[in-house]
């Protein structure tokens, strides 16, 4: 999934792009929480370098950048922590990412 392809439609405002970004992330987070995607799958599908660069250069939003940073780090949890601790940290990271997405969407709603 390439954010550059999805979010560079000329008719979309920055606020709309950020809202779509937040909604897409919530879908990925839900898939992670339900086991439909592994952390590694999410990294390959969504939290990869091209999308991180797009968010940083094009969306230029601190919350969006933080969401991507958390997503990139998800697979590392399973590499460095014991399984039980990794699952707990994984759930905490997903909760943080979910809260950031909601904050991003709320911020956009208040602007609109």
Secondary structure, DSSP 4 states (H G I P E B T S, - for coil): --HHHHH--TT--HHHHHHHHHHHHHHHHHHHHTTSS-HHHHHHHTSSHHHHHHIIIII--HHHHHHHHHHHHHHHHHHHS-HHHHHHHHHHHHHHHHHHHHHHHHHHHHH-
